[in-house]
Amino acid sequence: MTLGPIEIMTIGFESGNFTGEILAELETLVNAETISIIDGLFVSKDSEDETTFIELDQVEPGTDVARLAALMSRVDGLISDEDIDILTESLPVGSAAAVLVFEHTWFKPLRSAMANAGGELIDTIRVPGVVVQEVLDIVEALEEEEN
């Protein structure tokens, strides 16, 4: 089986509570086969030197985190302990994060079309929307100064 592009996303919750408010949007993306969630865990930053985590496939039923776990199509074990340390080092003490591994399933038909045409994906670059907006705001401000 050939996978689509994979992305690891860390979603921080400063209060340390995952209330499930993002679940509806994730469900929409999964149900539309835009993404598949193929791995994930929930992390709590207990102190500057200590984090605790639970794999999403091991959470207790009946919680919002369990609802998130139910969206997973499979568990591939792609997140290592070292990855957890790197992904959560900037979290403030007392916060929490969901670390989700997405497969971009929307890409599979495009990948097949590219292969049939003799093409291949050479590279992708992900630029966070916040960064793009900051650049656009700067460009707009510079243009206003010129006028």
BELWOLIN-V173451 format. One record per pair of residues at least 6 apart in sequence whose ideal C-beta (glycine too) atoms are under 6 Angstrom apart, sorted by sequence separation. I is the first residue (numbers start at 1). GAP is how many residues later the second one is. D is the distance in whole Angstrom. If there is no record, write none. Layout:
i;gap;d
I;GAP;D
I;GAP;D
This chain:
i;gap;d
29;6;5
45;6;5
46;6;6
59;6;5
91;6;6
59;7;5
43;8;5
44;8;5
88;9;6
43;10;4
59;10;5
41;12;5
42;12;5
87;12;6
56;13;4
41;14;5
41;15;6
40;16;4
56;16;6
57;18;5
42;23;5
78;23;5
53;31;6
37;34;5
37;35;5
38;36;6
39;36;6
36;37;4
39;37;5
51;37;5
38;38;5
39;39;5
39;40;6
30;41;5
20;44;3
23;44;5
26;45;6
43;45;5
18;46;6
45;46;4
47;46;6
18;47;6
45;48;5
45;50;5
44;52;5
43;54;5
42;56;6
41;58;5
40;60;4
39;62;4
37;63;6
38;63;5
38;65;5
35;67;5
36;67;4
36;69;5
33;72;5
34;72;5
10;77;5
16;78;5
12;79;6
16;79;5
16;80;5
14;81;5
12;83;6
13;83;5
12;85;5
10;87;5
11;87;5
10;89;5
9;91;5
8;93;5
7;95;5
6;97;6
4;99;5
5;99;5
3;100;5
4;100;4
4;101;5
5;102;6
4;103;4
4;104;5
